[in-house]
Amino acid sequence: MIGGTHFWGHADIYIAIPLTYPTYEIENQSVTFLRGVETAFKYYPWRIENKKIRPFIGMSIAPFYYQQDNNDQEFGDGPGLSHTSIPLLTGFTYNVNNHLIELGATWNYRNEQDYFISRIQEISVETPPIYLNLSYRFMIETTLSAEKNWESGQTKKKTEELASTGDLNSFYIGGGLSSAFWLKKSSYNQNQRPYTEGYGISIMPDFTLGYYFHNPDLNIGVAYRSYGTSVNTYGTEQFVRRRSMALEATKYIGDYPGFAAFVGPAISYESLLFEETFENQQTQDLTDNKFAYGLTFGWDIRPNRLQTWILRTNLRWFPNLELDIDNNSSISFDNIEFNFIQFILYPGRIK
């Protein structure tokens, strides 16, 4: 689990990364079930305090993966079912110094999904609706050192001095791991390969280079991402890939000490690829280069504007991005990109 507490102990945002997943052998069927990387948002009506038990409510973005292979068939690889749900969370957190101990429950109210066990037969897969969890986290403080100068007025004074000379305008570089959620099934697969599931979550590095303008509180940057995914279902093998270079401008729209939200437009140059074979015979090999328009939004963990480095969370959405196959069908790249933690460095501020 990696994350942080925010809003003076009233909020907790983190990701939970699974370390193992089970595969079962049942009647010559191989069944795999995996919960993916979960992103949780929790609210504490009474803030987290030392040696106090505090209740919370919340929600999470929780993907899971299911696959059932029939070992009796020549092309018996079942589809990889990737589904993202938004379960509800509740429980209690106990804080002792830098230690958080938590007992919670998760209600996954959408716990049934349709699944093809052959090219023509579809069944319903049911997963547990209730999960209990016990967790331990160790807190590392990264912003407290800035509080003394903030309260004394030294931070404001220094910010005004540097702003008057333009020294807070800075180049920045950044990097981190990001993920892409495939939002809908492609029309080509709906029409020609209905037994294939939607593509799974893709993980990729996310690099950025940009410039920060202090007075308008604005970033202008370039971001590069490259990712792909593949499926192998009942003799149909597909591979899709996206390479994207985006120019984006983001304006900060709120600054709560330590938490600064931003939003802005983006334009990107896209290189899209789709390959397919059916029963070992190639049926599709397509590429396309095009421009796309989208939206970038997120937040920075920014105690003040004097920092040499910050942590950033950003999301990108390029709606209706598709690779056309013919007049009636296409492969959809209509994804939400989610970069939970990106390290941003301002080299010019390093003394």
C-alpha positions as CSV (number, residue, x, y, z in Angstrom):
1,M,0.0,0.0,0.0
2,I,1.3,3.4,-1.0
3,G,-0.4,6.7,-0.4
4,G,-0.9,9.6,2.0
5,T,-3.2,11.4,4.4
6,H,-4.6,14.8,3.4
7,F,-6.8,17.7,4.5
8,W,-5.4,17.7,8.1
9,G,-6.2,14.0,8.7
10,H,-9.7,14.0,7.3
11,A,-8.8,12.1,4.0
12,D,-6.7,9.1,3.0
13,I,-5.8,8.3,-0.6
14,Y,-3.7,5.3,-1.5
15,I,-3.1,2.4,-3.9
16,A,-3.0,-1.3,-2.9
17,I,-0.9,-3.5,-5.1
18,P,-1.5,-7.3,-5.1
19,L,1.6,-9.5,-4.6
20,T,0.1,-12.9,-5.5
21,Y,-2.8,-14.4,-7.4
22,P,-4.2,-18.0,-7.4
23,T,-4.8,-20.4,-10.3
24,Y,-7.1,-23.4,-9.7
25,E,-7.4,-26.7,-11.7
26,I,-11.0,-27.9,-11.7
27,E,-12.3,-30.6,-14.1
28,N,-9.4,-29.9,-16.5
29,Q,-10.2,-26.2,-16.4
30,S,-7.6,-23.7,-15.3
31,V,-9.3,-20.8,-13.5
32,T,-7.4,-17.6,-12.5
33,F,-8.8,-14.8,-10.4
34,L,-6.9,-11.7,-9.6
35,R,-7.8,-8.4,-7.9
36,G,-5.8,-5.6,-9.5
37,V,-4.2,-2.4,-8.2
38,E,-6.9,-0.7,-6.1
39,T,-7.1,3.0,-5.6
40,A,-9.0,4.1,-2.5
41,F,-10.4,7.4,-1.3
42,K,-11.5,7.5,2.3
43,Y,-13.1,10.3,4.4
44,Y,-12.8,10.7,8.2
45,P,-15.6,12.8,9.8
46,W,-13.4,13.1,12.8
47,R,-9.8,13.5,11.8
48,I,-7.0,11.0,12.4
49,E,-5.4,11.7,15.8
50,N,-2.7,10.0,17.9
51,K,-4.1,7.2,20.1
52,K,-7.6,7.6,18.8
53,I,-9.9,5.3,16.9
54,R,-11.6,7.0,14.0
55,P,-14.4,5.7,11.6
56,F,-14.2,6.2,7.9
57,I,-16.4,5.9,4.8
58,G,-15.2,5.9,1.2
59,M,-15.0,4.3,-2.2
60,S,-12.3,2.7,-4.4
61,I,-11.5,2.0,-8.0
62,A,-11.1,-1.7,-7.9
63,P,-10.2,-3.8,-11.0
64,F,-10.3,-7.6,-11.1
65,Y,-9.3,-10.2,-13.7
66,Y,-10.8,-13.6,-14.4
67,Q,-9.8,-16.2,-16.9
68,Q,-11.0,-19.8,-17.5
69,D,-9.1,-22.1,-19.9
70,N,-10.5,-25.4,-21.2
71,N,-7.6,-27.8,-21.5
72,D,-9.7,-30.3,-23.5
73,Q,-10.0,-28.0,-26.6
74,E,-7.4,-27.1,-29.2
75,F,-8.2,-23.4,-28.9
76,G,-9.4,-23.5,-25.3
77,D,-7.9,-20.2,-24.0
78,G,-10.8,-18.4,-22.4
79,P,-11.1,-14.6,-22.5
80,G,-9.4,-12.5,-19.9
81,L,-12.3,-10.7,-18.2
82,S,-11.0,-7.3,-16.9
83,H,-13.7,-5.4,-15.0
84,T,-13.4,-2.3,-12.9
85,S,-15.9,-1.7,-10.1
86,I,-16.4,1.1,-7.6
87,P,-17.1,-0.6,-4.2
88,L,-18.0,1.2,-1.0
89,L,-15.6,1.2,2.0
90,T,-16.1,1.5,5.7
91,G,-14.2,0.7,8.9
92,F,-12.0,2.0,11.7
93,T,-8.4,3.4,11.8
94,Y,-6.3,3.5,15.0
95,N,-3.3,5.9,15.0
96,V,-0.2,5.5,17.3
97,N,2.5,8.0,16.4
98,N,3.6,7.1,12.8
99,H,1.6,3.9,12.8
100,L,-1.9,3.3,11.3
101,I,-3.7,0.1,12.0
102,E,-7.0,-0.4,10.2
103,L,-9.9,-2.9,10.2
104,G,-12.3,-2.4,7.3
105,A,-15.0,-3.9,5.1
106,T,-15.6,-3.5,1.3
107,W,-19.0,-4.0,-0.3
108,N,-18.7,-4.8,-4.0
109,Y,-22.3,-4.4,-5.1
110,R,-21.6,-5.2,-8.7
111,N,-20.3,-8.8,-8.2
112,E,-21.7,-10.6,-11.2
113,Q,-20.3,-10.4,-14.8
114,D,-21.1,-12.2,-18.0
115,Y,-18.3,-14.5,-19.4
116,F,-18.0,-16.7,-22.5
117,I,-16.9,-20.3,-21.8
118,S,-16.8,-20.9,-25.6
119,R,-17.3,-18.9,-28.7
120,I,-21.0,-19.2,-28.4
121,Q,-21.9,-20.0,-24.8
122,E,-22.1,-17.3,-22.1
123,I,-22.4,-17.7,-18.3
124,S,-22.5,-15.5,-15.3
125,V,-19.4,-15.3,-13.0
126,E,-20.1,-14.3,-9.4
127,T,-17.4,-13.0,-7.0
128,P,-17.7,-12.4,-3.3
129,P,-19.8,-9.2,-2.5
130,I,-18.1,-8.5,0.9
131,Y,-14.4,-8.3,1.7
132,L,-12.9,-7.9,5.1
133,N,-9.4,-6.4,5.4
134,L,-6.8,-5.7,8.0
135,S,-3.9,-3.3,7.2
136,Y,-0.8,-1.7,8.7
137,R,0.8,1.4,7.3
138,F,3.9,3.4,8.4
139,M,3.7,7.2,7.8
140,I,6.7,9.2,6.6
141,E,6.2,13.0,7.0
142,T,7.3,15.0,4.0
143,T,5.6,18.4,4.5
144,L,5.8,19.2,8.2
145,S,9.2,20.9,7.9
146,A,7.6,23.6,5.8
147,E,4.9,24.5,8.4
148,K,7.1,26.7,10.7
149,N,8.1,29.1,7.9
150,W,4.5,29.1,6.6
151,E,3.0,30.1,9.9
152,S,5.7,32.8,10.6
153,G,5.2,34.4,7.3
154,Q,8.7,33.7,6.0
155,T,7.3,31.5,3.2
156,K,5.0,34.3,1.9
157,K,7.8,36.9,2.1
158,K,10.3,34.7,0.2
159,T,7.6,33.8,-2.4
160,E,6.8,37.4,-3.1
161,E,10.5,38.3,-3.4
162,L,11.3,35.5,-5.9
163,A,8.0,36.1,-7.8
164,S,8.9,39.8,-8.4
165,T,12.1,38.8,-10.1
166,G,10.6,35.9,-12.1
167,D,12.8,33.3,-10.3
168,L,9.8,31.0,-9.5
169,N,9.2,30.4,-13.2
170,S,10.9,27.1,-13.7
171,F,11.5,24.2,-16.0
172,Y,10.6,20.8,-14.7
173,I,11.1,17.2,-15.5
174,G,9.1,14.2,-14.2
175,G,8.5,10.6,-14.4
176,G,6.4,7.8,-12.9
177,L,4.3,4.7,-13.6
178,S,0.9,5.2,-15.1
179,S,-2.0,3.0,-16.1
180,A,-4.6,3.1,-18.8
181,F,-8.2,1.9,-18.3
182,W,-9.9,0.7,-21.5
183,L,-13.4,2.2,-21.1
184,K,-15.4,0.3,-23.7
185,K,-15.3,-2.7,-26.0
186,S,-14.3,-2.0,-29.6
187,S,-17.1,-2.1,-32.2
188,Y,-15.0,-4.5,-34.3
189,N,-15.0,-7.1,-31.5
190,Q,-18.7,-6.6,-30.7
191,N,-19.5,-7.4,-34.4
192,Q,-16.9,-10.0,-35.3
193,R,-15.4,-11.4,-32.1
194,P,-18.2,-11.1,-29.4
195,Y,-16.5,-13.8,-27.2
196,T,-13.5,-11.6,-26.6
197,E,-13.6,-9.4,-23.5
198,G,-12.5,-5.7,-23.3
199,Y,-8.8,-5.1,-23.0
200,G,-7.2,-5.2,-19.6
201,I,-5.5,-2.4,-17.7
202,S,-2.2,-1.4,-19.3
203,I,0.8,-0.2,-17.2
204,M,3.4,2.1,-18.7
205,P,6.1,4.7,-17.8
206,D,5.0,8.3,-18.1
207,F,7.6,11.0,-18.8
208,T,7.0,14.8,-18.8
209,L,9.0,17.9,-19.6
210,G,7.6,21.4,-19.1
211,Y,7.7,24.9,-17.8
212,Y,5.9,26.4,-14.8
213,F,4.6,30.0,-14.8
214,H,4.3,31.3,-11.3
215,N,2.0,34.4,-11.6
216,P,-0.8,32.6,-13.6
217,D,0.0,29.4,-11.7
218,L,0.1,27.4,-14.9
219,N,2.0,24.5,-16.4
220,I,2.8,23.9,-20.1
221,G,4.4,20.6,-20.7
222,V,5.0,17.7,-23.1
223,A,4.1,14.1,-21.9
224,Y,5.2,10.9,-23.6
225,R,3.5,7.5,-23.1
226,S,3.7,4.2,-24.9
227,Y,1.6,1.1,-24.0
228,G,-0.1,-1.9,-25.4
229,T,-2.1,-5.0,-24.5
230,S,-2.9,-8.3,-26.0
231,V,-5.6,-11.0,-25.9
232,N,-5.7,-14.7,-26.8
233,T,-9.2,-16.1,-26.8
234,Y,-10.5,-19.3,-28.5
235,G,-8.1,-19.0,-31.4
236,T,-8.3,-15.2,-31.8
237,E,-5.1,-13.4,-30.9
238,Q,-5.0,-9.6,-30.9
239,F,-2.4,-7.0,-30.1
240,V,-3.0,-3.2,-29.8
241,R,-0.5,-0.5,-29.1
242,R,-0.6,3.3,-28.6
243,R,2.3,5.7,-28.7
244,S,1.4,9.3,-27.7
245,M,3.1,12.6,-27.4
246,A,0.9,15.2,-25.8
247,L,1.2,19.0,-25.4
248,E,-0.9,20.1,-22.4
249,A,-1.6,23.3,-20.5
250,T,-2.9,22.9,-16.9
251,K,-4.2,25.7,-14.7
252,Y,-4.3,25.3,-10.9
253,I,-7.9,25.9,-9.8
254,G,-7.5,25.4,-6.0
255,D,-4.7,25.5,-3.5
256,Y,-5.4,24.0,-0.1
257,P,-2.1,24.0,1.8
258,G,-0.4,20.9,0.5
259,F,-3.1,19.9,-2.1
260,A,-3.3,21.9,-5.4
261,A,-5.8,20.8,-8.0
262,F,-5.4,21.5,-11.8
263,V,-7.2,21.0,-15.1
264,G,-6.5,21.9,-18.7
265,P,-6.7,20.9,-22.4
266,A,-4.3,18.6,-24.3
267,I,-3.5,17.9,-27.9
268,S,-1.5,14.8,-28.9
269,Y,0.0,13.1,-31.8
270,E,-1.0,9.4,-31.8
271,S,0.5,6.3,-33.4
272,L,-2.0,3.4,-33.2
273,L,-1.5,-0.2,-34.1
274,F,-3.8,-3.3,-34.3
275,E,-2.8,-6.8,-35.2
276,E,-4.9,-10.0,-35.3
277,T,-4.6,-13.7,-36.1
278,F,-7.4,-16.2,-36.2
279,E,-6.5,-19.9,-35.8
280,N,-2.9,-19.0,-36.6
281,Q,-3.8,-17.1,-39.8
282,Q,-3.2,-13.3,-39.9
283,T,-6.5,-11.4,-40.4
284,Q,-5.6,-7.8,-39.5
285,D,-2.4,-5.6,-39.6
286,L,-3.3,-1.9,-39.3
287,T,-1.6,1.3,-38.3
288,D,-2.7,4.9,-38.2
289,N,-1.1,8.3,-37.2
290,K,-3.4,11.1,-36.2
291,F,-4.0,14.0,-33.8
292,A,-6.3,13.7,-30.8
293,Y,-7.7,16.2,-28.4
294,G,-8.3,15.6,-24.7
295,L,-8.3,16.7,-21.1
296,T,-5.7,16.6,-18.3
297,F,-6.6,17.0,-14.7
298,G,-5.3,16.0,-11.2
299,W,-3.5,17.5,-8.2
300,D,-0.1,18.2,-6.8
301,I,1.1,17.6,-3.2
302,R,2.6,21.1,-3.0
303,P,3.1,22.6,0.5
304,N,4.3,25.9,-1.1
305,R,5.7,27.2,-4.4
306,L,9.3,27.1,-3.3
307,Q,9.7,23.4,-3.4
308,T,12.5,21.8,-5.5
309,W,10.4,18.7,-6.0
310,I,6.7,17.7,-5.6
311,L,4.5,14.7,-6.1
312,R,1.9,14.8,-8.8
313,T,-1.2,12.8,-9.6
314,N,-2.6,13.3,-13.1
315,L,-5.4,11.8,-15.3
316,R,-5.8,12.1,-19.1
317,W,-8.8,11.4,-21.3
318,F,-8.8,11.5,-25.1
319,P,-12.5,10.8,-25.9
320,N,-13.5,8.9,-29.1
321,L,-9.9,8.0,-30.0
322,E,-10.2,5.1,-32.5
323,L,-8.4,3.1,-35.1
324,D,-10.8,2.6,-38.0
325,I,-10.9,-0.9,-39.6
326,D,-13.7,-0.3,-42.1
327,N,-16.8,2.0,-42.4
328,N,-18.7,0.0,-39.7
329,S,-16.1,-0.9,-37.1
330,S,-13.0,0.2,-35.3
331,I,-10.7,-0.5,-32.4
332,S,-11.4,1.9,-29.5
333,F,-8.5,3.7,-27.6
334,D,-11.0,5.7,-25.6
335,N,-9.1,5.3,-22.3
336,I,-8.6,7.0,-19.0
337,E,-4.9,7.3,-18.1
338,F,-4.2,7.4,-14.4
339,N,-0.8,8.3,-13.0
340,F,-1.1,8.0,-9.3
341,I,2.3,9.3,-8.2
342,Q,4.7,11.2,-10.5
343,F,7.9,12.7,-9.3
344,I,8.4,16.3,-10.5
345,L,11.8,18.0,-10.2
346,Y,12.6,21.7,-10.7
347,P,16.4,21.6,-11.5
348,G,16.7,25.4,-11.5
349,R,15.6,25.6,-7.9
350,I,18.4,23.3,-6.6
351,K,21.0,25.3,-4.7
